[in-house]
Amino acid sequence: MKVLVIQPKIGMGDMVIYLPYIHAISKKYQTPVSILVKENSRANQLLAEDRHIDEIILLDRSKNNSGSHDGLSGFLKLSKEIKLKNFSKVFIFNSSLRYLLISKLAGIKNISQYPLFRKKDNIVTSAKIFTEHELGSIVSTQPELRINQESFNKVNQSFSKEFKHICLGVSASGPTKRWNIENFITLCKKINEKIPSKFYLAAGNNDKNLIDKFLNSKISKNCTSFQDLKIKETMPIIKNCDLYIGNDTGWLHISSALGIKCLALFMDSPVQAYGKYSKNINIILPEGETEETTTHDTLGADKISFEKVFEKSIELLN
């Protein structure tokens, strides 16, 4: 049986969060599955070592409708591309009529999909309920990313055992989800005074100004930037780290799925959806907020207690 999974959400974090359900489908049908995902999910790099994945098909859609799969012509093009692959089963992690019609036009006889036109809700709860209903078994929400063992060992041998190694998620999808970079710099200085540490700046070219501030600070000699590395190249480094500290960003979810302890700063995104699915994630909330009230438009970046972040970081490192 050839199985397709359609997961059209944007970003690395969402890709990681859907992994347990994709893996469960693969195990149920005892075959690697193909996935239809957007390029910025970074699935090609995140899942390069994943034995449950057969093929990654890139969904080319954009906000300005300029993608090759946008509009009526894109609809027909995607249907034709999928039809050529002769899938017999599809799981659609989306409630859009578009993907249902594409699957039907592609000749897929067995279609499982979220209820049509459903309003947005908890991403984890929706995926879990849907998958468990379709497969008839309980599915863990804990994702697992696989990496090349040789690459892991190479990094492990290069890491000095005299230091703790900390992945810092200083980037975010928007400024309201990002703790002030000066707070991170001060935090690293204080941690290093108490526990000698090396810091790995999880950020890309779009965050060059944040990286530059770190590399021009007094803690710079203890810092390494991910700026010029591919996602695949950062994964063995993260896997060898003792702790992730940072914003609710794709790097948080990658770190969690690689099995390391995480201290996540939630200030303007829903904790119930993105902070509770993994046993590896510890949470810091804005002062005066709860897990239920910390969501979109909380705007709590200035209410994250520095002392709480520092104290929890030391506790987790110990």
C-alpha positions as CSV (number, residue, x, y, z in Angstrom):
1,M,0.0,0.0,0.0
2,K,1.3,3.5,-0.9
3,V,0.3,6.0,1.7
4,L,0.4,9.8,1.5
5,V,0.3,12.3,4.4
6,I,-0.7,15.9,3.7
7,Q,0.6,18.3,6.3
8,P,0.4,21.9,4.8
9,K,1.4,23.9,7.9
10,I,4.3,26.3,7.9
11,G,7.6,26.0,9.8
12,M,10.0,23.5,11.4
13,G,8.1,23.4,14.7
14,D,4.9,22.2,13.2
15,M,6.7,19.6,11.2
16,V,8.2,18.2,14.4
17,I,4.9,18.3,16.3
18,Y,3.2,16.2,13.5
19,L,6.0,13.5,13.6
20,P,4.4,11.1,16.1
21,Y,1.3,10.8,14.0
22,I,3.2,10.3,10.8
23,H,5.3,7.6,12.5
24,A,2.2,6.0,13.9
25,I,0.6,5.8,10.4
26,S,3.8,4.3,9.0
27,K,3.9,1.7,11.7
28,K,0.2,0.8,11.3
29,Y,0.6,0.1,7.6
30,Q,4.1,-1.3,8.0
31,T,5.5,0.9,5.2
32,P,7.4,4.2,4.9
33,V,5.0,7.0,3.9
34,S,5.2,9.9,1.6
35,I,4.5,13.4,2.9
36,L,3.3,16.5,1.2
37,V,4.8,19.5,3.0
38,K,5.9,23.1,2.4
39,E,9.6,23.7,1.8
40,N,10.0,25.9,4.9
41,S,9.0,22.9,7.0
42,R,12.7,21.9,6.4
43,A,11.4,18.3,6.2
44,N,14.2,17.4,3.7
45,Q,16.8,18.1,6.4
46,L,14.9,17.2,9.5
47,L,13.8,13.8,8.2
48,A,16.9,12.8,6.2
49,E,17.6,9.9,8.5
50,D,13.9,8.9,9.2
51,R,13.2,5.3,8.1
52,H,9.4,6.0,8.3
53,I,9.6,8.5,5.4
54,D,9.6,7.3,1.8
55,E,9.4,10.5,-0.2
56,I,9.0,14.2,0.6
57,I,6.8,16.1,-1.9
58,L,7.1,19.8,-1.7
59,L,3.9,21.9,-1.7
60,D,4.6,25.2,-3.4
61,R,2.0,27.6,-2.1
62,S,2.6,31.2,-1.0
63,K,0.7,34.1,0.7
64,N,0.6,36.1,-2.5
65,N,-0.7,33.2,-4.6
66,S,2.5,33.0,-6.7
67,G,3.3,29.4,-6.0
68,S,3.2,26.7,-8.6
69,H,0.4,25.0,-6.6
70,D,-1.7,28.1,-6.1
71,G,-4.9,28.9,-8.0
72,L,-6.9,26.7,-10.3
73,S,-3.9,25.8,-12.5
74,G,-1.9,24.9,-9.3
75,F,-4.8,22.8,-8.1
76,L,-4.8,20.8,-11.3
77,K,-1.0,20.6,-11.4
78,L,-0.7,19.2,-7.9
79,S,-3.5,16.7,-8.6
80,K,-1.7,15.4,-11.6
81,E,1.6,15.2,-9.8
82,I,0.0,13.1,-7.0
83,K,-1.9,10.9,-9.4
84,L,1.3,9.8,-11.1
85,K,2.5,8.4,-7.8
86,N,-0.5,6.0,-7.5
87,F,-1.3,6.4,-3.8
88,S,-4.0,4.2,-2.4
89,K,-4.5,6.0,0.9
90,V,-4.1,9.6,2.1
91,F,-4.3,11.2,5.5
92,I,-5.1,14.9,5.4
93,F,-4.1,16.9,8.5
94,N,-6.1,19.9,7.3
95,S,-9.9,20.7,7.1
96,S,-9.7,22.4,3.6
97,L,-12.0,21.2,0.8
98,R,-9.1,21.9,-1.6
99,Y,-7.0,18.9,-0.4
100,L,-10.0,16.6,-0.4
101,L,-10.8,17.5,-4.0
102,I,-7.1,17.2,-5.0
103,S,-7.0,13.7,-3.5
104,K,-10.2,12.7,-5.3
105,L,-8.9,14.1,-8.6
106,A,-5.6,12.2,-8.0
107,G,-7.6,9.0,-7.9
108,I,-6.9,8.1,-4.3
109,K,-9.8,5.8,-3.2
110,N,-9.2,5.8,0.6
111,I,-9.2,9.3,2.1
112,S,-9.1,10.3,5.8
113,Q,-9.3,14.0,6.7
114,Y,-10.0,16.4,9.5
115,P,-13.7,17.5,9.5
116,L,-14.2,20.0,6.7
117,F,-14.2,23.8,7.5
118,R,-13.3,23.3,11.1
119,K,-12.1,26.4,13.0
120,K,-8.6,26.6,14.3
121,D,-8.0,24.7,17.6
122,N,-5.2,23.0,19.5
123,I,-2.8,21.6,16.9
124,V,-1.7,18.7,19.1
125,T,-5.1,17.7,20.3
126,S,-6.5,17.8,16.7
127,A,-3.8,15.6,15.3
128,K,-3.9,13.1,18.2
129,I,-7.7,12.7,18.1
130,F,-7.7,12.3,14.3
131,T,-4.9,9.8,14.2
132,E,-6.1,7.7,17.1
133,H,-9.6,7.6,15.6
134,E,-8.3,6.5,12.2
135,L,-5.8,4.0,13.5
136,G,-7.8,2.7,16.4
137,S,-4.9,2.9,18.9
138,I,-3.3,5.4,21.3
139,V,-0.6,7.6,19.9
140,S,2.0,9.4,22.0
141,T,2.5,13.1,21.4
142,Q,6.3,12.8,22.0
143,P,8.2,13.4,18.7
144,E,11.5,11.8,17.9
145,L,14.0,13.0,15.3
146,R,16.7,10.7,14.1
147,I,20.2,11.8,13.2
148,N,23.3,10.1,11.7
149,Q,25.2,8.3,14.4
150,E,28.5,9.0,12.9
151,S,27.8,12.7,12.9
152,F,26.6,12.5,16.5
153,N,29.8,10.7,17.6
154,K,32.0,13.2,15.8
155,V,30.5,16.2,17.6
156,N,30.5,14.3,20.9
157,Q,34.3,13.7,20.7
158,S,34.8,17.4,19.9
159,F,32.8,18.7,22.9
160,S,34.9,19.5,26.0
161,K,33.7,17.7,29.1
162,E,34.9,20.6,31.1
163,F,31.9,22.6,30.0
164,K,28.1,22.3,29.9
165,H,26.8,22.8,26.4
166,I,23.7,24.9,25.9
167,C,21.6,25.5,22.8
168,L,20.2,29.1,22.8
169,G,17.0,29.7,20.9
170,V,17.3,33.5,20.4
171,S,15.3,33.7,17.2
172,A,11.5,33.6,16.8
173,S,8.8,34.0,14.2
174,G,8.1,37.6,15.3
175,P,9.5,40.2,17.7
176,T,6.7,39.7,20.3
177,K,7.7,36.1,20.7
178,R,11.4,37.0,21.4
179,W,13.0,37.7,24.8
180,N,15.3,40.7,24.6
181,I,18.7,39.6,23.3
182,E,20.4,41.6,26.1
183,N,18.6,39.3,28.6
184,F,20.1,36.2,26.9
185,I,23.6,37.8,26.9
186,T,23.4,38.6,30.7
187,L,21.9,35.1,31.3
188,C,24.9,33.4,29.6
189,K,27.3,35.5,31.6
190,K,25.7,34.5,34.9
191,I,25.4,30.9,34.0
192,N,29.0,30.8,32.9
193,E,30.1,32.3,36.2
194,K,28.4,29.5,38.1
195,I,28.8,26.6,35.7
196,P,31.4,26.9,32.9
197,S,29.4,26.6,29.7
198,K,29.6,26.8,25.9
199,F,26.6,28.4,24.1
200,Y,25.3,27.6,20.6
201,L,23.3,30.3,19.0
202,A,20.3,28.8,17.2
203,A,19.4,31.4,14.7
204,G,19.8,32.0,11.0
205,N,20.7,34.7,8.5
206,N,17.5,36.7,9.3
207,D,18.7,37.0,12.8
208,K,22.2,38.4,12.0
209,N,21.7,41.5,14.2
210,L,21.0,39.3,17.2
211,I,24.0,37.0,16.5
212,D,26.3,40.0,16.1
213,K,25.3,41.4,19.5
214,F,26.2,38.1,21.1
215,L,29.5,37.8,19.2
216,N,30.4,41.4,20.1
217,S,29.7,40.8,23.8
218,K,32.0,39.7,26.7
219,I,30.7,36.1,26.4
220,S,31.5,35.8,22.7
221,K,34.5,33.5,23.2
222,N,32.1,30.9,24.6
223,C,29.7,31.2,21.7
224,T,29.2,29.4,18.4
225,S,26.7,30.5,15.8
226,F,24.5,28.3,13.7
227,Q,24.1,31.1,11.2
228,D,26.1,29.5,8.3
229,L,25.0,25.9,9.1
230,K,22.2,23.9,7.5
231,I,19.5,22.5,9.8
232,K,20.8,19.0,9.2
233,E,24.3,20.1,10.4
234,T,23.0,21.6,13.6
235,M,21.1,18.5,14.7
236,P,24.1,16.5,16.0
237,I,25.3,19.6,17.9
238,I,21.9,20.1,19.5
239,K,21.7,16.4,20.3
240,N,25.0,16.7,22.3
241,C,23.8,19.7,24.3
242,D,22.9,19.5,27.9
243,L,20.0,22.0,27.7
244,Y,18.0,24.2,25.4
245,I,17.1,27.7,26.6
246,G,15.1,29.9,24.4
247,N,11.9,31.3,22.8
248,D,9.0,29.2,21.5
249,T,10.6,28.7,18.1
250,G,11.4,25.8,15.7
251,W,14.6,25.2,17.5
252,L,12.7,24.5,20.7
253,H,10.7,21.7,19.0
254,I,13.8,20.3,17.3
255,S,15.7,20.2,20.6
256,S,12.7,18.5,22.4
257,A,12.5,15.9,19.6
258,L,16.2,15.2,19.9
259,G,15.7,14.3,23.5
260,I,17.4,17.1,25.4
261,K,15.9,19.1,28.3
262,C,14.3,22.4,27.2
263,L,13.5,25.6,29.1
264,A,11.0,27.4,26.9
265,L,10.0,31.0,27.3
266,F,6.4,31.5,26.3
267,M,5.3,35.1,26.0
268,D,3.0,35.4,22.9
269,S,2.1,32.0,21.8
270,P,-0.3,29.3,23.1
271,V,1.3,27.2,25.8
272,Q,-1.5,24.6,25.7
273,A,-0.7,23.8,22.1
274,Y,3.1,24.2,21.8
275,G,4.4,23.7,25.4
276,K,2.6,20.7,26.8
277,Y,3.0,17.9,24.3
278,S,6.6,16.9,25.2
279,K,8.0,15.6,28.5
280,N,11.3,17.4,27.6
281,I,9.8,20.9,27.7
282,N,9.8,23.1,30.9
283,I,8.0,26.4,30.7
284,I,8.5,29.9,31.9
285,L,5.5,32.2,31.7
286,P,5.1,36.0,31.9
287,E,4.4,37.1,35.4
288,G,0.7,37.2,36.2
289,E,-0.2,34.8,33.4
290,T,-1.2,31.1,33.4
291,E,-0.8,28.3,30.9
292,E,-4.4,28.9,29.8
293,T,-4.0,32.7,29.4
294,T,-0.6,32.7,27.7
295,T,-1.6,32.6,24.0
296,H,-1.5,34.8,20.9
297,D,-1.6,38.5,21.8
298,T,-0.4,38.0,25.4
299,L,2.5,40.3,24.6
300,G,4.4,39.2,27.7
301,A,8.0,39.5,26.7
302,D,8.8,42.2,29.3
303,K,7.1,40.1,32.0
304,I,9.4,37.1,31.8
305,S,11.3,37.0,35.1
306,F,15.1,37.0,34.5
307,E,15.7,35.4,38.0
308,K,13.2,32.6,37.2
309,V,14.9,31.8,33.9
310,F,18.4,31.9,35.6
311,E,17.4,29.7,38.6
312,K,15.5,27.2,36.4
313,S,18.5,27.0,34.0
314,I,20.9,26.2,36.8
315,E,18.4,23.6,38.3
316,L,18.2,21.8,34.9
317,L,21.9,21.9,34.3
318,N,22.5,20.3,37.6
